[in-house]
Amino acid sequence: MHFNDLDIKDELKFTIKNLGFDTLTPVQQETIPAIIKGEDVIVQAKTGSGKTISFVLPIMEKLTSKNKNPKVLVIAPTRELCEQIASVFRSLGTFVQNLKVVTLYGGVSLRSQVANMAHGVDVVIGTAGRLNDHLFRETLVLDNIETLVLDEADRMLDMGFFDDIMKVINRIKNKPQTMLFSATYPSNIEKLTSNIMKNPTMIKIQTDCVVEIEEYLYKVKDKYQALLTVLKSFKPKSTIVFCNTKAEANVLFDFFDDLHFDIALLHGDFEQDKRDESLLLFKNGSLPLLIATDVASRGLDIDDVELVINFDIPFKSETYTHRIGRTARAGKEGLAVSLYTNREEKLASEVLPNLGPMSIDNLSMDNSFEVKGDFRTICIYGGKRDKLRKGDFLGALCKDLGFDAKNIGDITITDKNSFIAVKKQEMNKYSLKIQKIKIKSKNFNIKTIY
């Protein structure tokens, strides 16, 4: 089924086409028509299945802008997922004049978030804790909510957010159309849905319809050496390595840093700016290996992760599912490798009962392989508030710095700053002495951040 076959506004069809989407994924094909009909839905689908578009698109079909208080509320488990959902709303909502999408999560001052909502808001996307902060201070009003979305509900419940979620929902004045999305369906999901939904339509997308992941389990003596063996054997262009603790992640980062690999680190101790930078440099290919704790195992919207490695076996099978869901996204194949020692043998058998251990000695290493990024990243101190667009940066970099457009990668524009990935060989044309660049007749500071 094609997006053009849906009974939606022509403007929305045009926007979808411009974004490069043509054929619906299985979850989109099942979910979008049900939501357009006004049904409550429970959707069980793996990450990478296209579920975000499956609720954003039908919401945009109905939404009108210029609301004082929000009409749409999305509750998600992490800051990263909130921002990614917001990005999809903004991308699909370009035809809606003055659409206001606001994200509310911790790590950002309450005052700045209140100021962002001062002139009205259409869509609010937030974590349960920060939403409750605003509700307690009466800086967020949910009287006009027509649509409620709970994304990655299993993860939120696993994090102990049931009471916080219910506090938020109980502040909604009228019964909204409710949508719940989850990769797994543990028993506590039923408890939640029975409290907030009425006769929901259940949609379950089988795993084999969505993702193809090759999974390997290796019993090893030295996990650090085994990790190098895996990397030098599979030679991935992008890898996420998961650890169970922040301390282990820090030690592993130092191990790779001593080898001069291009690596990023992400865990719960990082401030928001540092988290955003780590994810950006990983996503744009400057740092192709990301070491992370489970703070990053949900909500990362990165289509080209070739390999996921469980340096530590997770404590729950659901966590394993969420981790390996970072690969094989958008219909691509993926690879997941898990390492364990004698000490973790019982845990491995409980969490991964269907995977038999293999001998890592059978892997063939390329000792010349190193984890090196193909790109460097330039930061230009100007962004959305300066009304800058991707084409403005391309023009300035090619004209003033002599860059070849085909060697410019991802361009990420935030409110204040913009980040441009440039092929390493192209960076030879760039002098560190250059500290300003002219865009739209205005000078902006510029520097290389990696």
C-alpha positions in Angstrom: 0.0 0.0 0.0 1.2 3.5 -0.9 0.8 6.7 1.1 -0.9 8.2 -1.9 -3.7 5.6 -1.5 -4.6 6.9 2.0 -7.6 9.1 2.5 -5.7 12.1 3.7 -5.2 15.7 2.8 -3.4 16.4 -0.5 -1.0 18.7 1.4 0.0 15.8 3.7 0.5 13.5 0.7 2.7 16.1 -0.9 4.8 16.4 2.3 5.2 12.7 2.7 6.3 12.4 -1.0 8.9 15.2 -0.5 10.3 13.4 2.5 11.0 10.4 0.3 8.3 8.0 1.7 6.2 5.9 -0.8 5.2 2.5 0.6 3.7 2.0 4.1 5.4 -0.4 6.5 3.2 -3.2 8.0 2.6 -1.2 11.2 1.7 1.9 9.3 -0.7 0.0 7.0 -2.6 -1.4 10.0 -2.5 1.6 12.4 -3.0 4.7 10.3 -6.5 3.9 9.0 -7.7 2.8 12.6 -6.4 6.1 14.1 -8.0 8.2 11.3 -11.4 6.4 12.2 -11.0 7.7 15.7 -10.3 4.3 17.4 -8.2 3.8 20.5 -5.3 1.5 19.5 -2.7 -0.7 21.2 0.2 -1.4 18.9 2.8 -3.9 19.5 5.7 -3.5 17.1 9.4 -3.6 17.2 11.5 -0.4 17.0 12.5 0.5 13.5 9.1 -0.5 12.1 8.0 3.0 11.3 5.6 3.3 14.2 6.3 7.1 14.8 4.9 8.0 11.4 2.0 5.7 12.1 0.7 8.0 14.8 2.1 11.4 13.7 0.6 11.2 10.2 -3.1 10.7 11.3 -2.7 13.3 14.0 -1.5 15.8 11.5 -4.5 14.9 9.3 -6.8 16.3 12.0 -4.8 18.9 13.8 -5.3 22.6 13.4 -2.7 25.1 14.7 -2.8 28.3 16.8 -4.1 26.7 19.9 -3.5 28.4 23.3 -3.4 25.0 25.1 -2.2 21.8 23.5 -4.6 19.4 21.7 -2.0 16.6 21.4 0.0 15.0 24.3 2.7 12.4 23.7 4.4 10.8 26.7 7.7 9.1 26.1 10.5 7.6 28.3 13.5 9.6 27.3 14.6 13.1 26.2 16.1 11.7 23.0 12.9 10.0 22.0 10.9 13.2 22.8 13.1 15.2 20.4 12.9 12.5 17.7 9.1 12.4 17.8 9.1 16.3 17.7 11.2 16.2 14.6 8.7 13.9 12.9 5.8 16.2 13.8 7.7 19.2 12.5 8.7 17.4 9.3 5.1 16.2 8.6 3.6 19.5 9.7 5.3 21.8 7.4 2.0 22.5 5.6 0.4 23.6 8.8 1.0 27.4 9.3 2.6 28.3 12.7 2.5 24.7 14.0 4.0 24.8 17.6 5.5 21.6 18.9 7.1 21.8 22.4 9.2 19.2 24.2 9.2 19.0 28.0 11.9 16.9 29.8 14.4 17.2 32.5 17.9 18.7 32.1 16.4 21.9 30.7 15.2 24.8 32.8 11.5 25.0 33.6 11.6 28.7 32.9 12.7 28.4 29.3 10.1 25.7 28.7 7.3 27.9 30.2 8.5 30.8 27.9 8.4 28.4 24.9 4.7 27.8 25.6 3.8 31.4 26.4 2.2 32.2 23.0 0.3 28.9 22.6 1.2 25.3 21.8 -0.4 22.6 19.6 1.6 19.5 20.5 3.4 18.7 23.7 5.8 15.8 23.9 7.4 15.0 27.2 8.6 12.7 29.9 6.2 11.9 32.7 8.3 13.4 35.4 8.7 16.8 33.8 5.1 16.9 32.7 4.1 16.5 36.3 6.5 19.3 37.3 4.7 21.6 35.0 1.2 20.4 36.1 2.2 21.0 39.7 3.2 24.5 38.9 0.2 25.1 36.7 2.4 26.0 33.8 0.8 23.3 31.6 -3.0 22.9 31.0 -4.4 19.7 29.6 -8.1 20.7 29.4 -8.1 20.7 25.6 -6.3 17.4 24.9 -8.0 15.5 22.1 -5.2 12.9 21.4 -3.0 11.0 23.8 0.0 8.9 22.8 2.1 6.7 25.0 5.2 5.7 23.1 7.4 2.9 24.2 5.0 2.2 27.1 6.8 -1.0 28.1 10.0 1.0 28.7 8.2 3.6 30.8 6.6 1.0 33.0 9.9 -0.8 33.3 11.4 2.4 34.6 8.7 2.6 37.3 6.7 5.5 35.7 3.2 4.0 36.1 2.1 6.4 38.9 3.6 9.4 37.1 1.8 8.5 33.9 -1.5 8.1 35.6 -1.0 11.5 37.4 -0.6 13.1 34.0 -3.6 11.3 32.4 -5.8 12.1 35.3 -5.3 15.8 34.6 -6.8 15.5 31.1 -10.3 17.0 31.3 -12.0 15.0 28.6 -11.6 11.4 27.3 -9.0 11.7 24.5 -8.4 9.3 21.6 -5.6 7.2 23.1 -2.8 5.3 21.3 -0.3 3.1 23.1 2.8 1.8 21.3 5.1 -0.9 22.8 7.8 -3.3 21.5 6.8 -5.9 24.1 3.5 -6.6 25.9 4.2 -7.4 29.6 1.3 -7.9 32.1 1.6 -4.3 33.5 0.7 -2.9 30.1 -2.8 -4.5 30.5 -3.2 -2.8 33.9 -2.3 0.5 32.3 -4.6 0.1 29.3 -7.6 -1.0 31.4 -7.4 2.3 33.2 -7.1 4.6 30.2 -8.7 3.0 27.2 -12.1 1.8 26.1 -12.5 -1.1 23.6 -9.1 -0.5 22.0 -8.1 -2.1 18.7 -5.2 -4.4 19.2 -2.6 -4.4 16.4 0.4 -6.8 16.6 3.0 -6.8 14.0 5.0 -10.0 13.8 8.8 -9.6 14.2 9.6 -11.4 11.0 7.6 -8.8 9.1 9.7 -6.0 10.3 13.3 -6.8 11.1 16.0 -9.3 10.1 18.7 -9.5 12.8 21.5 -12.1 12.8 22.2 -12.9 16.5 25.4 -14.4 17.8 26.4 -15.4 21.4 30.0 -15.9 22.3 31.4 -17.3 25.6 34.8 -15.8 26.2 37.5 -15.4 28.8 38.5 -11.8 28.1 35.6 -9.6 26.9 37.9 -6.7 26.0 39.9 -8.8 23.6 36.8 -10.5 22.4 35.3 -7.1 21.6 38.2 -6.3 19.5 37.9 -9.6 17.7 34.3 -9.0 16.9 35.0 -5.5 15.5 38.0 -6.6 13.5 36.0 -9.5 12.1 32.7 -7.9 11.1 34.3 -4.5 10.3 31.1 -2.4 10.8 30.8 1.2 9.7 28.7 2.0 12.8 28.4 0.1 16.1 26.7 0.5 19.5 28.2 -1.3 22.5 26.0 -1.7 25.5 27.2 -1.9 29.1 25.1 -2.5 32.2 26.7 0.2 34.3 28.1 3.7 33.9 31.4 2.6 35.5 31.9 -0.2 32.9 31.1 2.2 30.1 33.7 4.6 31.3 36.3 1.9 31.6 35.5 0.6 28.1 35.7 4.1 26.7 39.2 4.5 28.1 40.2 1.2 26.7 39.2 2.2 23.1 40.6 5.7 23.6 44.0 4.2 24.3 43.7 2.5 20.9 42.9 5.9 19.3 39.6 4.7 18.0 36.9 7.3 17.1 34.4 6.7 19.9 31.5 8.4 21.6 30.2 7.8 25.1 26.6 8.1 26.4 25.2 7.5 29.9 23.0 9.0 32.5 25.6 11.3 34.1 25.9 13.4 31.0 24.3 16.8 30.8 21.9 17.3 28.0 24.3 19.3 25.8 26.9 16.5 26.1 24.3 13.8 25.3 23.2 15.6 22.2 26.7 16.1 21.0 27.6 12.4 21.5 24.6 11.3 19.6 25.1 13.9 16.8 28.7 12.9 16.2 27.8 9.2 16.2 24.8 9.7 13.9 26.7 11.8 11.3 29.7 9.4 11.1 32.3 11.4 12.9 32.4 8.9 15.8 31.3 5.5 14.4 31.3 3.6 17.7 29.0 4.5 20.6 29.4 3.1 24.1 26.2 3.4 26.0 24.2 2.2 28.9 20.5 1.5 28.6 19.7 5.2 28.7 20.4 5.0 25.0 18.8 1.6 24.3 15.4 3.1 23.5 14.4 6.0 21.3 17.5 6.4 19.2 16.4 7.1 15.6 19.4 6.0 13.6 18.8 4.0 10.5 22.3 2.8 9.7 23.6 1.0 12.8 25.2 -2.1 11.4 26.2 -3.9 14.6 25.0 -3.9 18.2 27.2 -5.6 20.8 26.1 -6.5 24.3 29.4 -6.2 26.2 27.3 -7.1 29.2 24.3 -9.4 29.1 21.3 -7.4 30.1 19.3 -8.5 33.2 16.0 -8.8 31.3 15.0 -10.3 27.9 13.0 -7.2 27.2 16.1 -5.0 27.6 17.9 -7.3 25.1 15.0 -6.8 22.6 15.2 -3.1 23.0 19.0 -3.0 22.6 19.2 -5.0 19.5 16.3 -3.0 18.0 18.9 -0.3 17.3 20.0 -2.3 14.3 17.9 -3.6 11.3 15.9 -0.4 11.2 13.9 0.9 8.2 13.8 -2.5 6.6 17.5 -3.1 6.7 19.3 -6.2 7.9 21.2 -6.0 11.2 23.7 -7.9 13.4 23.7 -8.4 17.1 26.6 -9.9 19.1 26.5 -10.8 22.8 29.5 -11.6 25.0 29.6 -13.5 28.3 32.0 -15.1 30.7 31.6 -18.1 33.1 30.3 -15.7 35.7 27.4 -14.6 33.5 26.5 -18.1 32.2 23.3 -18.4 34.2 22.2 -15.0 33.2 22.9 -15.6 29.5 20.9 -18.9 29.6 17.9 -17.0 31.2 17.9 -13.9 29.0 18.9 -15.7 25.7 17.5 -19.2 26.0 17.2 -19.7 22.3 20.8 -18.7 21.4 23.5 -21.4 21.6 27.0 -20.2 22.3 29.5 -20.2 19.5 33.3 -20.2 19.5 34.8 -16.8 18.9 38.0 -18.6 17.7 36.1 -19.2 14.4 36.0 -15.5 13.5 38.6 -14.3 11.0 40.1 -11.0 12.0 41.5 -8.2 9.8 44.1 -6.7 12.2 44.5 -3.6 10.0 40.9 -2.6 10.8 40.5 0.4 13.0 37.4 2.2 14.2 37.7 5.6 12.4 35.1 8.0 11.3 34.8 9.2 7.7 33.7 12.7 8.7 34.7 15.7 10.8 32.1 18.0 12.3 32.0 21.8 11.9 29.9 24.0 14.2 28.5 27.3 13.0 27.1 29.5 15.7 23.8 30.3 14.0 20.6 28.3 13.6 16.8 28.3 13.3 16.5 31.6 15.2 18.6 33.2 12.5 16.3 31.7 9.8 19.2 29.6 8.4 18.5 26.5 6.2 20.5 23.7 4.9 20.9 25.3 1.5 22.4 28.4 3.1 25.1 26.4 4.7 25.8 24.4 1.5 26.2 27.6 -0.4 28.5 29.3 2.0 30.7 26.2 2.5 31.1 25.6 -1.2 31.5 29.2 -2.2 33.7 30.6 0.7 35.6 27.5 1.8 35.8 25.7 -1.6 34.1 22.5 -0.3 32.7 20.0 -2.8 28.9 19.5 -2.0 29.2 15.8 -2.5 31.6 15.6 0.4 29.2 17.3 2.8 27.2 14.9 5.0 24.5 15.5 7.6 23.5 19.1 8.5 21.8 19.4 11.8 20.3 22.8 12.7 19.2 23.7 16.2 17.8 26.9 17.5 21.2 28.5 18.2 23.9 26.3 16.4 24.3 24.2 13.3 26.5 21.2 12.8 27.9 20.1 9.5 29.6 16.8 8.8 32.4 17.0 6.2 34.4 14.2 4.7 37.9 14.1 6.3 39.7 14.6 3.0 37.6 17.7 2.3 38.7 19.2 5.6 42.2 19.7 4.2 40.7 22.8 2.4 39.7 24.3 5.7 42.1 26.4 7.7 41.8 26.5 11.5 42.6 30.2 11.2 39.1 30.8 9.7 36.9 31.8 12.6 34.0 33.4 10.8 31.8 32.6 7.7 29.4 34.9 6.0 25.9 33.6 5.4 23.0 35.8 4.2 25.2 38.9 4.6 25.9 38.1 8.2 29.1 36.8 9.8 28.8 33.7 12.1 31.5 32.1 14.2 32.7 28.7 13.0 34.9 26.0 14.5 35.6 22.3 14.3 34.2 20.4 17.3 35.7 17.0 16.2 
